[in-house]
Amino acid sequence: MAINLSNLLDQASPIMKFRGILAATYLVGAALAQVGKLKIMPLGDSITELTCWRAKLWERLETDDLIERIEFVGSKNNTQECEAAAGDDNWKKQHHEGHTGYLAIDVAYDHLSRWINDTRPDVVMYMLGTDDIARGRRIEDVVEAYTDMVHTMRRYNENMMIIVETVLPLPTNMNPVKRLNDMITDWAREQNKTESPIYVADLYPYPNSALRDGIHPNDAGEDIIVDALSPLLTWIINANSTGSATDPFL
């Protein structure tokens, strides 16, 4: 659904850090109200598909009385067993695009166009690159895939809001993880547009003890992800509902 951006400011702000979020712009593409629910696509690999941070995020947003204004979209239903949101029938109706084993390059070049076309999200939040690193792909290839993903998203929605999460630690192979995470901020600045902002949800510091198996987050790690995403999503949802363009980072 197209979002009215006629009153947005013309210039984006510098990258800044606020409660774990590196913001490529002060403004969010949904700063003015639209009709209907805000469509949010959780996108990623097994960290998105098989763990419980999505359910915890939904529960956090429900606590703040926000879930009636949103829906999580994608081609996959919620099938994992999570204590969070376990009794919430509305949660069971939500969807996602978490795909175990998928590389960023797989998503970018083989799948994303169809997923975006089918669901038409307003917001895409993703964490990708873990499987690329595990399989020895070049970090530059991952960043190029990120760029292609952004182009695909904007082709379907010129006002797409994009949230990129930094990649979780891989204790046995941290150098490429650090390189990718270090590159994301400058990449976001280069790709950012006022009408289609890119936000980087910085999950660090993220201790290795917050991993359950050296790859996936445990309960504490899921909480770190939710703590990084919740403030930004809360502001996006409220801005979309009220038409306010107040700077969320002041």
N, C-alpha and C positions, 0 to 999 in steps of 0.2 A: 504494500500500500504506500503510495507516495506521501511524503511528509512535507508540510509547508515550512519552508525555511526563509521566508521573505524578510524576516526581521533579524536574521543572524548577523553578527559582526563580520566584517570583510577579512580580517586578518586573524590567523591562528597564533596562539601564544607559544613560547618556547616549551620544550620538554621540561616537566617539573615532577617532583616526587611528592605524593601526599598519601599517607597511610598505606604504603605499599603499592601505590599506583603511579606509574610514570605516565603523565598525561601529555599527549602530543598536541592538544589544544584545550582551551578552557571550555569550549562549547561542545555540546553533543548534538548530533544531527536531528534528534527528535525533540529539540528544545521547544517546539510549538506543538500544541495538542493535535492529535489526530483522532479519527473516529475508530472505535474498535480496540481490541487488545493489541498490545505490543508483542510482536513475534520475536522470540529470542531463540537462536540456534546454538546449542552446545555442540561443539565440533572437536573431534580429536581421535585418539587411538584407544587402547585398552584403559588408559588412565581416565578417560572420559566414560567409556562404556561399562567397565567392570567395578569401579570403586563407587563410594557413596557421597562424594562431594556434591554432586548435583542434587541429591535428595536433601542433604544438609542445607544447601543454598536455598532450595525451595522452602524448607522449613523456616529458615531465617527470614525470608521475604514474607512468608505467611504470618510470622510473628509481628511484622511491621505492617500488616494489613495491605499487602501489595499484590497478592496473587490473583485477585479478581481482575486486575488490569493487564495481565500478561498471559502468554502461553509459551511453553518450550516446544519448538517444532523440529522435525526431522523425520527420517524414514523408519526409525527404530523405536519400538515401545520400551518402556521401563520394565526390565525383567530381573534385575539384580535384587537380592534380598538386603534391605537396609533397615536398621532400626529407625532412622530418621524418616519421617513422613510415612511410616508403615501403615497407619490406619487412615490415610488421607486418600479418599477415592479420586479426588481431583488430581492428585499427584500421579496416580496410575494411568491417567489419560494423557500425560505429557510424553514428549518424544525427544529424540536427540540424534546426533550423527557421530556417535562414538563407534569406532571400528577397530577391533583388535588387530594389531599387526600392520596397520596401514601406515605407509610412509607419507611424509608431507608431499613428496613428489607424486605419489599415487593419487592423493586427494586432489592436488592442484590440476593435474593433467588428465585424469581419467574419470573423476566422479563429481567434483564440486558443482560444475555447471548444471547437471541434472538435479542435484539436491537443492540448489538454490532456486531453480526454475519451479520445482515441485512444491516448495513450501513458502517462497517469497518472504524471508525473514527481514525484519527491520534492524536487528542486532545479530551479529555473529561473534561468539566468543570461542577462541580456540587455543589449544596447546598441541603443537605438533613438532616433531623433530627427534623424539626419543628413539623411535625405530630406525630412522635414517642414520643416526649416530651409531646405534648398536650394529648396524649392517655396513658401517664403514663408508657411508656416503659423504661427499664433500659438503662442508658447512655452506659454501657458496651456493651449492645446488639447493639446499634447504631455503636459503634466503630468496633465491630466484623463484622457488615454488611459492613462498609467501607473497611475493609481488604478483605472480600470476593469479593467486587466489584473490587478492585485493581487486585486480582488474576484472575478474569474473564477477565478484560480488557487486561491483559498481556498474557493471553492464546491465544487471537486472534491477538494481536500485541505486540511483546516483547519490542517494542520501544515506547509504548504508553506514551504520555505526559498527566499528570493528574493535574488539577487545582481544589483544594477543597476550597470552600468559607466558612468562618465562618458563623454560624447560626445567623439570625437576632434576635433582642431582642423579648422576650415575656414578656411584663411588668408585667403581672399577675403571671408569673412563671419563674423568671429569674435565680434562683439557678441552675436548671439543664442545662439551656442554657450556663451559665458561666462555669459549669463543663465540658460540651462537648467541648466548644471552647478552654478551657485550656488544654484539652487532645489532641487536634488535632495536635499541633505542635510536641509533642514527638512522636505521632503516625506516622506523616509524615516522621520524621527522621528515624524511625525504618523501614518503608516500602520503603523508597526511594532507587532508583537504578540510577547509572550514566546513564545507557542506557534507563531508563524509569523514569524520574524525577517526583517527586510530589511537587507541589507548593501550598502553602496555601495563598489564597487571603484574607487578614485580613480586614474585613469591619469596624472595630472599630477604633476610636469612632463612634458609631452609636446611635444618640439620639432617644428617644422614639417619639419625635416630627416628625421624619422621617417615621413614620408608619401611614397609613391611617385608620386602623381599629384595631390596636393592634397586627396585624400579618403581613400584606402585606405592602410593601414600598409605600409611596406616591411619588410624583414627585421628591422631594428632596432626598428621600431614593433610588430611582432608580439611581439618579446621583451618589450617593456614591458607589453603586455597579459597575457602569461603570468606575468610577475613579479608582477603585481598579483593575479591570480586564484589562482595555485598555492598560496600559504600558507593561504588561507582554505579552499579545496577540500580540501587535505591534512588540515586539522583536522576538517572536516566528515566526511570519509570515515573517519578514525580514530575519531572520536567515535561515529559510527554503528556501527562494527564492535565497539568495546570497551564501549560503554555509559557512557563517561566524560563527565562534564559539567564537566571542568576548564576554567577560563577560558583560552581560547587567546591572549589578549592580555596576559597577565602575564609 
